[in-house]
Structure formats: C-alpha cells, structure tokens
C-alpha cells in the first residue's frame, strides 16, 4: 500500500467514525501530544475480546497452529495490493 492509498483509507475511516472519543484519540496520536493515554474504549474492547476468546476456547472453537497459519496467509493474500 502506498502512502497515498493509506491516507485515502484513513480519511475514509475518519469520515465514517462517529465516536468523539475515538476521533480525539486519533488527533492526539497524530499531533504527537505528550499526555496521550489509551482511551477507555480501547480497554473495554480488549476486555470484551478476551472474554469472547475465553468463551471460544471453552466451546472448542480453536485452530491448530497449522490452521491458524493457513488462515492468516489467506487473509493477508486477499489484502495485498496486486
């Protein structure tokens, strides 16, 4: 992906974002503010994902290492510029 393509993608994502907290976090990162801290939605999202992962493991929704590597390779192949 080129810098121009990445900027276009970021512009599109920002244009679609409704959360003021997320937009302020992006602004803090891009402006290089020294006092930037991880917003609360980030922590909440990580906790939510961890709980979902634990539920998946208990339910047997897991992949072998080989399956995970194959899935990741397929995912990356589909997203690489041609």
C-alpha positions in Angstrom: 0.0 0.0 0.0 1.3 3.4 -0.9 1.2 6.5 1.3 -1.4 8.0 -0.9 -3.6 4.8 -0.6 -3.1 4.7 3.1 -4.1 8.3 3.5 -7.2 7.8 1.5 -8.2 4.8 3.6 -7.6 6.7 6.8 -9.6 9.7 5.5 -12.5 7.3 4.7 -12.3 5.7 8.1 -12.3 9.1 9.9 -15.2 10.3 7.8 -17.2 7.3 8.9 -16.3 7.5 12.6 -19.0 8.9 14.9 -17.3 8.5 18.3 -15.8 11.8 19.5 -13.6 9.9 21.9 -12.0 7.8 19.1 -11.6 10.9 16.9 -9.9 12.8 19.8 -7.6 9.7 20.3 -6.6 9.9 16.6 -6.0 13.6 16.9 -3.8 13.1 20.0 -1.7 10.4 18.2 -1.3 12.5 15.0 -0.5 15.7 16.9 2.2 14.0 19.0 0.7 15.1 22.3 2.8 14.0 25.2 -0.1 13.3 27.5 -1.9 10.9 25.2 -3.2 7.9 27.1 -5.1 4.9 25.8 -8.8 5.8 25.8 -11.3 3.9 27.8 -13.0 2.3 24.7 -9.7 0.6 24.0 -9.5 -1.1 27.4 -13.2 -2.0 27.2 -12.7 -3.5 23.7 -9.7 -5.6 24.9 -11.6 -6.9 27.8 -14.6 -7.8 25.5 -12.3 -9.6 23.1 -10.5 -11.5 25.9 -13.9 -12.7 27.3 -15.0 -13.8 23.9 -11.7 -15.7 23.4 -12.2 -17.5 26.6 -15.7 -18.5 25.6 -14.4 -19.7 22.3 -11.7 -21.8 23.9 -14.2 -23.4 26.4 -16.6 -24.2 23.5 -13.8 -25.8 21.4 -13.7 -23.1 18.7 -10.0 -23.3 18.2 -7.5 -23.8 15.4 -4.3 -25.8 15.3 -1.1 -23.8 14.6 -1.1 -25.0 11.0 -4.7 -24.0 10.5 -4.1 -20.6 12.0 -1.1 -20.0 9.8 -3.1 -21.0 6.7 -5.9 -18.7 7.6 -3.5 -15.8 8.2 -1.8 -16.4 4.9 -5.1 -16.4 3.1 -6.2 -13.3 4.9 -3.0 -11.4 4.0 -3.1 -12.6 0.4 -6.6 -11.2 0.0 -5.5 -7.8 1.3 -2.2 -7.4 -0.5 -2.2 -4.9 -3.4 -2.0 -6.5 -6.8 
